[in-house]
């Protein structure tokens, strides 16, 4: 019997080498067009074209920088990529479908196995060290269950936001003892990964540790949301949800041999 089915659009989309390179670059963190041009070695018009194709398939998202409104950060939706890969396998043969494929994107990534030697150290940086970086520190410590050491700091620290305390408490994590601190307060510890979660910190801070693997997560500041108490709480819940998703993939990247 003649085969008449076509490959899933997802596979045909990623079969293009430059689009694959763009996804590989974005798998390490959020980047701007100029940075993507440098990573893939292509001019702005080609990078923009391929980004548009990836956005059309909801694989890549864009968000205008909260520091410099002329810049746009692009991020990769890793959960959607994982789900579409699984769905592509299922379209070839039912035996290739994971148990969760019919229900939507997978709820969790496999936990990295314990590795010999000291635990990796991760630093989260934002401007005020009041919400996003504090939440990221607490969530990673919780998800890693001792396999990874997490810390956070700010370029201009203020105080821990009460809503950050509230939203973490909703997830069973008590961060009342955490405090806002500057990069200088950390002394000179060795970090294996630095993650900026604030556009302003990433674009203006020149004091980040040198020689350390760095990546950026362009997250809106939930503390900047105005309006009702419900709207502000929802902004913190959205941030916590986004952080948890990104941290699952960070945990996989920090597994043995990475």
Secondary structure, 3 states (H helix, E strand, C coil): CCCCCCCCHHHHHHCCHHHHHHHHHHCCCCECHHHHHHHHCCCHHHHHHHHHHHHHCCCEEEEECCCCCCCEEEEECHHHHHHHHHHHHHHHCHHHCCCCHHHCCCCCCCCCCCCCCCCEEEEEEECCCCCHHHHHHHHHHHHHCCCEEEEEEECCCCCCCHHHHHHHHCCCCCCCCCCCCECHHHCCCCCCEEEECCHHHHHHCCCCCCCCEEEECCCCCHHHCCCCHHHHHHHHHHHHHHHHHHHHHHHHHCCCCC
